[in-house]
Amino acid sequence: MKFKRLFRDLLLCELVEEPSETEGGIILPSETVPQKAKVLMQGPGRLTRKGRLVTMDTKIGDTVYFSRLSEHAYPGMEKGHVIISESTILGVEHVNIN
């Protein structure tokens, strides 16, 4: 399924696979590990009660962390793609350019 555009503060993200085992060999339950994804497309932002547009803090290409409970996958979407709301993002990964 291809999207032309997204509404409000919604983000189309591609999931990034994370190892479910630590370097020491401890297996992490999948429910406790935040999901990691790359932002592919985003809506314009959310509207306040007075109708003012609040722009998004994320950018296309950002790698974000979010709770697994907040993702939405719909029939027909490409495998590994999910839609999330910006308000459910736990953090954005910092990229060191040096």
N, C-alpha and C positions, 0 to 999 in steps of 0.2 A: 504494500500500500504506500503510495507516495502522497505526501502532504504538500499542499500549495502554501499554506501558512497556518500558524497556530494562534490561538486567542489568549488574552489575558497574560498571566504569568506562567504559562505552560512551556515546558522544554521537551524536545525530542532528543533522546540520548541513546548512545550506543554503549552497551555494557562492556566493561573491561574486566576480564577474568583475573581474579586474585587467587593466590594460593590459599588453600584451606588448611594448610599445615605450616607451623612455625619452623624456623631453622633448627630448633631443638627437637622437632618431631612431634610436637603437641598438635593434635587435630582439633581445629576450632569448629564449633557448631555453626552452621550457615546462618541461623537466626540471629546470632550475636554480632556478626561481622557486618559493618555498614557496606552497602553496595557502592561500587566505583563505576563511573560512566563518563563518557566524553560528550559534550553538548554539540549536537549537530544543527539544531534549529531552535529558535525561540520566538515567543510572542512579544508584543510591544511592551508589556508590563501590566500592572493592575491599576484600576481606577479607585480613587478615594470616594467617600460618600458625597463629596462636593464636585465630583467629576474630574478631578485633576489626575493626570497620568503620572504614575510613579514608575520610572524606567527600571529595567532589570539591572541587578548587580553582576550578573554573570555575562559572559561573552561566548560566542560560538568558538569552539575549540578548547574551552576550559574543561578540566577534569574535576568532577565534583563527587562528593560523597553524600549519600542519602540513605534513609532507612529502607530496608527491603519492603516494609509494609506500605510504603507510599507510592510504589511504582504501579503503573497501569499498562498492560499489554492487551491489544485488541486483535481479534481474528483478522488475518490478512496483513498484519504488520510484519516487516522483515524480522527474522530470528535475531535475538539479541538487542532489539530496539524497544525502548519503553518511553512512556510519557510521564513526566513528573511535574509537580508544581514547584516554583522557585522557593516557596515558603517552607518546603520540606527538606531543603538542602542543609546538610550539617556543616559543610565546609568546602572550600575550593583548594585544590592542590597547588602548592607553590612550585613554580618551575625555575630552577637556578640556571641562568643563561651562561654563567662563567665556565 
